[in-house]
């Protein structure tokens, strides 16, 4: 009887585990290939796990609410048409147990039951929700008062994360004496063999408010610190005249939306220019593994998108160089809309080889973005501003009004020198400035 393990898939480059929310198949059920077997949740997205084979589900290795590491088997599927589900074997109890084993077992149990899975009100809370509640200091009484948006009113991780900022605002102003209180922060974990560094003491004064970071903000903070520890950042700036793009977009956007049912923003235009420049300078599309450089075959552009919570997520346009402008536009709009709705799949936020972030959407003219590891470069595009400029004509120079924007290119100076980093961002600007105002869509 052939058996196939159903594996917890990779959920993205920064996600190592997922919580089983709901099993959709019971042991003994017949399953078709690619049929959904269970639903899972990570810190970033919820998703469904399909079967990798046709057969019978003979064993579920984890229960609903369990947290499972990426790469672990979560179920066993038999491809034998006459497969029979065996009754579970009862193992004899272990009589002897060392003192150390007992202490570990007690510690593990204490960690799990610090917040009960089921409250006095009868509500069920998954391990992920309980872990977040423990970390954020949310009591069982508070959990019971949170309105759940999950199945049958279940409190999800998003419900808890949405509650945390409001909880912080309800904290009464700290009453202290004029002498400031000093709070010692724990030393950071050592990453990439970097020496441990002590953090400065932070004073809390009268009237100050302490607001705990939500779980996603903690993950973002760790990722940003790791990136700065990993890569020596250098940023090059170029100012580009994008007047032709502004005029062209204004001319075609109404007909484009009527024909394609999509709004035409500047982002797809920036991505198209990026992919062309990456083809010209393929050594910007790399990653570093120790002393090895991995040159990426595919050009997968991540685009930073702001969430309603204020946090950021980076959906990825796979093989962007193989799409025309209409195709890029459709993907940009689709990914941005589903990112804001929390409906991205794990595969859609992983595999990026270069990232674009639009600081201009916040009214900023330029920025110094932090590299999205394990990539080696990131481009920030600033706000488009009208400026007086010298215009060269056959009859002499004139002063006119033009549309300009700054491009900020941060790159890993271990493997990208100033020459490559500077030439690359200049090439992106060239493609933008050379835009054909008569281009057909």
C-alpha positions as CSV (number, residue, x, y, z in Angstrom):
1,X,0.0,0.0,0.0
2,X,1.6,3.2,-1.1
3,X,1.5,6.1,1.3
4,X,2.1,9.8,0.7
5,X,2.9,12.3,3.4
6,X,1.0,15.7,3.2
7,X,3.7,18.3,4.1
8,X,3.1,21.7,5.7
9,X,4.2,23.8,2.7
10,X,6.6,26.8,2.8
11,X,4.6,29.9,3.7
12,X,7.0,32.6,2.6
13,X,10.6,33.5,3.4
14,X,9.9,34.8,6.9
15,X,7.3,32.3,8.0
16,X,8.4,29.1,9.8
17,X,5.1,27.7,11.2
18,X,1.3,27.7,10.8
19,X,-1.7,26.9,12.9
20,X,-4.3,24.3,11.8
21,X,-7.6,26.1,11.9
22,X,-9.9,23.5,10.4
23,X,-9.8,20.0,9.0
24,X,-12.1,19.7,6.0
25,X,-11.5,15.9,5.6
26,X,-11.9,13.1,8.2
27,X,-9.8,10.0,8.5
28,X,-11.3,7.5,6.0
29,X,-12.4,10.2,3.5
30,X,-11.6,9.8,-0.2
31,X,-9.6,12.8,-1.5
32,X,-9.0,13.9,-5.1
33,X,-5.6,15.4,-6.1
34,X,-5.6,19.2,-5.4
35,X,-8.7,18.9,-3.3
36,X,-8.5,21.1,-0.1
37,X,-7.8,19.0,3.0
38,X,-7.4,21.6,5.7
39,X,-7.3,25.4,6.4
40,X,-4.3,27.0,8.1
41,X,-3.3,30.4,9.4
42,X,0.0,32.2,9.7
43,X,1.0,35.5,11.1
44,X,0.4,37.0,7.6
45,X,-2.2,35.1,5.7
46,X,-4.8,32.4,6.0
47,X,-4.7,29.6,3.4
48,X,-5.9,26.2,2.3
49,X,-3.8,23.1,1.9
50,X,-4.6,20.9,-1.1
51,X,-3.9,17.2,-1.3
52,X,-0.8,16.3,-3.3
53,X,-2.2,12.9,-4.3
54,X,-5.5,11.1,-4.9
55,X,-6.4,8.5,-2.3
56,X,-7.7,8.0,1.2
57,X,-6.9,10.1,4.2
58,X,-5.8,7.4,6.7
59,X,-4.1,9.6,9.4
60,X,-4.3,13.1,10.6
61,X,-1.1,13.8,12.5
62,X,-2.2,17.0,14.2
63,X,-5.4,18.4,15.6
64,X,-7.2,21.7,15.0
65,X,-5.4,24.5,16.8
66,X,-2.0,22.8,16.7
67,X,1.0,24.9,15.6
68,X,3.0,23.0,13.0
69,X,6.5,23.8,11.6
70,X,7.0,24.2,7.9
71,X,8.2,21.0,6.3
72,X,6.6,18.7,8.8
73,X,4.1,16.0,7.7
74,X,0.6,16.8,8.8
75,X,-1.3,13.9,7.3
76,X,-0.8,10.5,5.6
77,X,-2.7,9.7,2.4
78,X,-2.9,6.2,1.0
79,X,-3.1,5.8,-2.8
80,X,-4.5,2.3,-2.5
81,X,-8.1,2.3,-3.7
82,X,-9.0,-0.3,-0.9
83,X,-7.2,1.5,1.9
84,X,-8.6,0.9,5.4
85,X,-8.1,3.3,8.3
86,X,-6.5,1.4,11.1
87,X,-7.5,2.0,14.7
88,X,-5.0,3.9,16.7
89,X,-2.6,1.9,18.7
90,X,-2.5,2.3,22.5
91,X,1.0,2.6,23.7
92,X,2.0,1.4,27.2
93,X,2.6,4.2,29.6
94,X,6.1,5.1,30.4
95,X,6.8,4.2,34.0
96,X,10.2,5.8,34.5
97,X,10.7,9.5,33.9
98,X,13.8,11.4,34.8
99,X,13.5,14.6,36.9
100,X,14.7,16.7,34.0
101,X,12.0,15.2,31.7
102,X,9.3,15.9,34.3
103,X,10.4,19.5,34.7
104,X,10.4,20.0,30.9
105,X,6.9,18.4,30.6
106,X,5.6,20.6,33.4
107,X,7.1,23.7,31.8
108,X,5.5,22.8,28.4
109,X,2.1,22.2,29.9
110,X,2.3,25.4,31.9
111,X,3.1,27.4,28.8
112,X,0.1,25.9,26.9
113,X,-2.5,26.2,29.6
114,X,-1.6,29.7,30.8
115,X,-4.7,30.7,28.8
116,X,-7.2,27.9,28.5
117,X,-8.3,26.6,25.1
118,X,-11.9,26.9,26.2
119,X,-13.1,29.7,28.4
120,X,-15.9,29.6,31.0
121,X,-18.1,31.1,28.4
122,X,-17.5,28.1,26.1
123,X,-15.5,29.9,23.5
124,X,-12.6,28.1,21.8
125,X,-9.2,29.8,21.4
126,X,-6.5,28.4,19.1
127,X,-2.9,28.1,20.3
128,X,-1.9,31.0,18.0
129,X,-4.6,33.3,19.6
130,X,-3.6,32.2,23.1
131,X,0.1,32.7,22.4
132,X,-0.6,36.3,21.1
133,X,-2.8,37.0,24.1
134,X,-0.1,35.8,26.5
135,X,2.5,37.9,24.8
136,X,0.3,41.0,24.8
137,X,-0.9,40.6,28.4
138,X,-4.6,40.0,27.4
139,X,-6.6,38.2,30.0
140,X,-9.2,35.5,29.5
141,X,-11.9,38.0,30.4
142,X,-10.7,40.4,27.7
143,X,-10.6,37.6,25.2
144,X,-14.2,36.7,26.0
145,X,-15.2,40.3,25.2
146,X,-13.6,40.4,21.8
147,X,-16.1,40.0,18.9
148,X,-14.9,37.1,16.8
149,X,-15.1,37.3,13.0
150,X,-14.2,33.6,12.4
151,X,-16.4,30.6,11.8
152,X,-19.2,30.5,14.5
153,X,-17.9,33.7,16.0
154,X,-14.4,32.2,16.6
155,X,-11.8,34.8,17.7
156,X,-9.1,34.9,15.0
157,X,-5.5,36.2,15.2
158,X,-6.7,39.3,13.2
159,X,-9.4,40.0,15.8
160,X,-6.8,39.9,18.6
161,X,-4.3,42.0,16.6
162,X,-7.1,44.6,15.9
163,X,-7.9,44.7,19.7
164,X,-4.4,45.4,20.8
165,X,-4.1,49.0,19.7
166,X,-7.4,49.8,21.4
167,X,-6.2,48.0,24.6
168,X,-3.1,50.2,24.5
169,X,-5.2,53.4,24.3
170,X,-7.2,52.3,27.4
171,X,-4.1,52.2,29.5
172,X,-4.4,54.9,32.1
173,X,-1.7,57.6,32.1
174,X,1.2,56.4,34.3
175,X,1.3,58.2,37.6
176,X,4.9,58.6,38.8
177,X,6.9,60.9,41.0
178,X,8.9,63.6,39.2
179,X,11.9,61.3,39.4
180,X,11.7,59.3,36.1
181,X,11.5,55.5,36.2
182,X,14.1,53.6,34.2
183,X,13.0,50.5,32.3
184,X,15.7,48.0,31.3
185,X,15.1,46.3,28.0
186,X,16.3,42.8,27.3
187,X,19.4,42.4,25.1
188,X,18.7,41.6,21.5
189,X,19.2,38.1,20.1
190,X,22.5,37.7,18.3
191,X,22.0,37.2,14.5
192,X,24.4,36.4,11.8
193,X,27.2,36.0,14.3
194,X,27.1,39.7,15.1
195,X,28.3,40.6,18.6
196,X,25.6,41.2,21.2
197,X,24.9,44.9,21.7
198,X,23.4,46.4,24.8
199,X,20.3,48.6,24.3
200,X,20.0,52.0,25.8
201,X,17.9,52.4,29.0
202,X,14.6,54.0,28.2
203,X,13.0,56.3,30.8
204,X,9.2,56.5,31.3
205,X,8.1,59.9,32.6
206,X,4.8,61.1,34.1
207,X,2.0,61.2,31.5
208,X,3.8,58.8,29.1
209,X,1.8,56.0,27.5
210,X,3.1,52.5,26.9
211,X,1.7,50.8,23.8
212,X,2.7,47.2,23.1
213,X,3.7,46.3,19.5
214,X,1.3,44.0,17.8
215,X,2.6,40.6,16.5
216,X,3.1,41.7,12.9
217,X,4.9,44.9,14.0
218,X,7.3,42.7,16.1
219,X,8.0,40.5,13.1
220,X,8.6,43.6,10.8
221,X,10.9,45.1,13.5
222,X,13.0,41.9,13.7
223,X,13.2,41.6,9.9
224,X,14.4,45.2,9.6
225,X,17.0,44.9,12.3
226,X,18.2,41.6,10.7
227,X,18.5,43.3,7.3
228,X,20.6,46.1,8.7
229,X,22.9,43.7,10.5
230,X,23.2,41.5,7.4
231,X,23.8,44.1,4.6
232,X,25.9,47.3,4.6
233,X,23.3,49.6,3.1
234,X,24.2,52.2,0.5
235,X,21.6,54.5,-1.2
236,X,22.0,56.2,-4.6
237,X,19.5,58.9,-5.7
238,X,18.4,60.0,-9.2
239,X,15.9,62.6,-10.2
240,X,13.9,61.7,-13.3
241,X,11.8,63.8,-15.6
242,X,8.5,61.8,-15.9
243,X,6.5,64.5,-17.8
244,X,5.9,62.2,-20.7
245,X,4.5,59.5,-18.4
246,X,2.2,61.9,-16.6
247,X,0.8,63.3,-19.9
248,X,0.4,59.8,-21.5
249,X,-1.3,58.3,-18.5
250,X,-3.7,61.3,-18.3
251,X,-4.6,60.8,-22.0
252,X,-5.2,57.0,-21.8
253,X,-6.4,56.2,-18.3
254,X,-10.2,56.7,-18.9
255,X,-10.3,54.5,-22.1
256,X,-8.0,52.0,-20.4
257,X,-10.4,51.6,-17.4
258,X,-13.4,51.4,-19.7
259,X,-11.8,48.7,-21.8
260,X,-9.9,46.6,-19.2
261,X,-12.1,47.4,-16.1
262,X,-8.9,48.3,-14.3
263,X,-7.5,51.6,-13.0
264,X,-4.1,52.5,-14.5
265,X,-1.7,53.7,-11.8
266,X,1.9,54.7,-12.0
267,X,3.1,51.5,-10.2
268,X,2.8,49.1,-13.3
269,X,4.9,51.7,-15.3
270,X,7.6,51.7,-12.6
271,X,7.6,47.9,-12.5
272,X,8.0,47.7,-16.3
273,X,11.0,50.0,-16.2
274,X,12.5,48.0,-13.3
275,X,12.3,44.7,-15.2
276,X,13.9,46.3,-18.2
277,X,16.8,47.6,-16.1
278,X,17.2,44.3,-14.3
279,X,17.6,42.6,-17.7
280,X,20.3,45.1,-18.5
281,X,22.0,44.6,-15.1
282,X,21.2,41.0,-14.0
283,X,23.7,41.1,-11.1
284,X,21.3,43.3,-9.2
285,X,18.9,40.3,-9.3
286,X,20.8,38.1,-6.8
287,X,21.0,36.8,-3.3
288,X,24.0,36.0,-1.0
289,X,24.5,32.7,0.7
290,X,27.6,32.8,2.8
291,X,30.4,33.3,0.3
292,X,28.3,32.3,-2.7
293,X,26.2,34.6,-5.0
294,X,23.0,33.2,-6.3
295,X,22.0,34.7,-9.6
296,X,18.3,34.5,-10.0
297,X,16.8,33.3,-13.3
298,X,13.3,34.7,-12.7
299,X,12.5,38.4,-12.2
300,X,9.9,38.5,-9.4
301,X,9.1,42.0,-8.3
302,X,7.8,42.5,-4.8
303,X,5.7,45.6,-4.2
304,X,5.3,46.9,-0.6
305,X,1.6,47.5,0.2
306,X,0.2,49.2,3.3
307,X,-2.4,47.3,5.3
308,X,-5.3,49.0,7.1
309,X,-3.5,48.2,10.4
310,X,-0.6,50.4,9.3
311,X,1.7,47.4,8.8
312,X,3.3,46.5,5.5
313,X,3.1,43.3,3.4
314,X,5.0,42.6,0.1
315,X,3.0,40.6,-2.5
316,X,5.1,39.4,-5.4
317,X,4.5,39.6,-9.2
318,X,6.2,36.5,-10.5
319,X,8.0,36.6,-13.8
320,X,7.2,40.3,-14.3
321,X,9.4,40.6,-17.3
322,X,7.1,38.2,-19.2
323,X,4.1,40.4,-18.8
324,X,3.0,43.3,-20.8
325,X,1.8,46.6,-19.2
326,X,-1.8,45.4,-19.2
327,X,-0.8,42.1,-17.5
328,X,1.3,43.9,-14.9
329,X,-1.5,46.4,-14.2
330,X,-4.0,43.6,-13.6
331,X,-1.7,41.8,-11.2
332,X,-0.8,45.0,-9.3
333,X,-4.4,45.9,-8.7
334,X,-5.4,42.3,-7.8
335,X,-2.6,41.8,-5.3
336,X,-3.0,45.2,-3.7
337,X,-6.8,44.7,-3.3
338,X,-6.4,41.2,-1.8
339,X,-3.5,42.4,0.5
340,X,-5.8,45.0,2.0
341,X,-8.6,42.4,2.4
342,X,-6.2,39.9,4.0
343,X,-6.8,37.3,1.3
344,X,-3.3,36.7,-0.1
345,X,-2.0,33.1,-0.3
346,X,1.4,32.3,1.2
347,X,2.9,31.8,-2.3
348,X,1.9,35.3,-3.3
349,X,4.2,36.9,-0.6
350,X,7.2,34.7,-1.2
351,X,9.9,34.3,-3.9
352,X,10.6,38.0,-4.6
353,X,14.0,38.9,-6.1
354,X,13.7,42.7,-6.1
355,X,11.3,45.0,-4.3
356,X,9.7,48.3,-5.1
357,X,8.2,50.7,-2.5
358,X,6.3,53.8,-3.2
359,X,7.0,56.4,-0.6
360,X,5.4,59.0,-2.9
361,X,2.0,57.7,-1.9
362,X,2.6,59.3,1.5
363,X,3.7,62.6,0.0
364,X,7.4,61.9,0.5
365,X,9.8,63.0,-2.2
366,X,12.4,60.3,-1.4
367,X,13.5,57.8,1.2
368,X,16.2,55.4,2.2
369,X,14.5,52.0,2.1
370,X,15.8,48.9,3.9
371,X,16.5,45.9,1.8
372,X,14.0,43.0,1.9
373,X,16.2,40.1,2.7
374,X,17.4,37.8,1.1
375,X,17.4,40.3,-1.8
376,X,20.2,42.7,-2.3
377,X,18.5,45.9,-3.5
378,X,15.2,47.9,-3.2
379,X,13.9,50.9,-5.1
380,X,11.8,53.7,-3.5
381,X,9.9,56.0,-5.8
382,X,9.0,59.4,-4.5
383,X,6.1,61.8,-5.1
384,X,5.8,63.4,-8.6
385,X,6.2,67.2,-8.3
386,X,5.9,70.0,-10.8
387,X,9.1,72.1,-11.1
388,X,10.5,74.8,-13.4
389,X,13.2,73.3,-15.6
390,X,15.5,74.3,-18.5
391,X,14.1,72.8,-21.8
392,X,16.6,72.5,-24.7
393,X,15.1,73.2,-28.1
394,X,16.6,73.7,-31.6
395,X,16.0,77.4,-31.1
396,X,17.7,77.7,-27.7
397,X,16.9,77.0,-24.0
398,X,13.6,77.7,-22.5
399,X,12.1,77.6,-19.0
400,X,9.1,75.3,-18.6
401,X,7.1,73.4,-16.1
402,X,8.0,69.7,-15.9
403,X,7.1,66.7,-13.7
404,X,9.9,65.3,-11.6
405,X,10.4,62.5,-9.1
406,X,13.3,61.0,-7.1
407,X,14.3,57.4,-7.3
408,X,16.1,56.1,-4.2
409,X,18.1,52.9,-4.7
410,X,19.4,51.0,-1.6
411,X,21.7,48.1,-2.2
412,X,23.9,45.6,-0.3
413,X,27.5,46.9,-0.6
414,X,28.9,43.5,0.0
415,X,28.0,42.5,-3.5
416,X,26.7,45.6,-5.3
417,X,29.3,48.3,-5.7
418,X,28.5,52.0,-6.2
419,X,29.1,51.7,-9.9
420,X,26.5,49.0,-10.4
421,X,24.0,50.4,-7.9
422,X,24.3,53.9,-9.5
423,X,24.1,52.8,-13.1
424,X,21.1,50.6,-12.4
425,X,19.0,53.4,-10.9
426,X,20.1,55.7,-13.7
427,X,18.9,53.1,-16.2
428,X,15.5,52.9,-14.5
429,X,15.3,56.7,-14.8
430,X,16.3,56.6,-18.5
431,X,13.5,54.1,-19.3
432,X,11.0,56.4,-17.5
433,X,12.2,59.6,-19.2
434,X,12.2,58.0,-22.6
435,X,8.5,57.0,-22.4
436,X,6.7,57.3,-25.7
437,X,3.7,59.7,-25.4
438,X,2.1,58.1,-28.4
439,X,2.4,54.5,-27.0
440,X,-0.6,52.3,-27.7
441,X,-1.9,50.0,-25.0
